[in-house]
Amino acid sequence: MRLVLLAHAPVRGGSTDLLFQARDYFQRAHQVTVIFGQGTDQPDPRAADAVLLQTHAKNWRGVLRDYLALVESHRPDLVYAISGPRELDLFRFLRCVRVRHVSSLEQHGFADIPFWLTENRAFIEACTANSPDALDQVHRLTGRPTFLLPYRLPAIATSRAPVVIPESIAANQPLEVVFVGRLERFQKRAHWLPEIIRRCARAGAPLHWHIYGDGPEAPFLRAKLAAAPNVTLHGWTSREQLYRALPHHDLMFFCSRWEGLPIALVEGMRCGLATVAPDIPAGMHWTLTQGGGWLYRADSPRAAAHALIEAVRDRSVVRQKRREALRLSADLFSPSLADEFYPKLETALRTLKFNGHALDLATAPKFRAVPLAGYARRLRYAAESAAHSPGRFLKRVAGRGGKST
């Protein structure tokens, strides 16, 4: 089987990890090519042998024409897209089996993932997801076969000496809080960190912050936090260094606008860290509702800081959450799960057939992203209007300015 793995950009993170885990498994018996739709200022080192789309086109049709030609030049039997709206859009024009991995179903800025999946379901043969709850939602949206695809952490994360949770923490000893992620403002909201740190310090919460990562917000954070006595900016850190450092921390913190199942969360739980994270759909919610941390509504830096302050108020609860994280990580993220599910996925992929649905790029309408606020207003209007079913209405909304797909 000739398999093309697509992803939006080779940024270090969970989606890229999953992409290369899939490549490493499938290339044992299949011809596998990894293609990225655009570059990045922080490429993952594992992407050195991948193919990068090269295009000088300025409009969406020209970009997709070059992308389509690149993918088809590898004559794939199956195209498997891990992330990216452009990759999902490309599915409309491929004439082979198409499988989409969905990490997050959060509606953020644009109602892209739930809306696009619903509109593009004719151009998908199957879907995968990291967590059972996301899998269930994706199945309801698309009606297509769905398969679980868990992370498989490298051996360094699972073969070291057992993590020991201390029985007590001295009252005057600060808790060690870690933030791991790309330092950018759209998804990770890293620009919130200075205000969150300041609010926690003002409230008397004894915290020492460790920020691991790099990105466009790094200069801003260095300027704001370089003089803070309770903050250490580690910059980019290798996976091996991170695994050595994480067991010495107490808490992992997220303030993201959206997440699926972040690999940093999985790594942190395997290292015995409790997690304070926003309550957003998919894997993060599914994991932390079972234990190992706290969920909060992240609608402002103030709300994020308040959640963290409340979480660290009782250190015995912090220790309890850390023990829960260790126990759950062994159940939810053991290497044996990936060893079990990848062969099942391979067997399922072999049975999939192209459903015959593909558009001609030369005449196809542009797929129009819908701003979330407008999408919500139109949904309310559809619910109030007996004259339109939700399905018909959504198709009409998507088609403004061009026929919907």
Order of alpha helices (4+ residues) and beta strands (2+ residues): beta-alpha-beta-beta-alpha-beta-alpha-beta-alpha-beta-alpha-beta-beta-alpha-beta-alpha-beta-alpha-beta-alpha-beta-alpha-beta-alpha-alpha-alpha-alpha-alpha
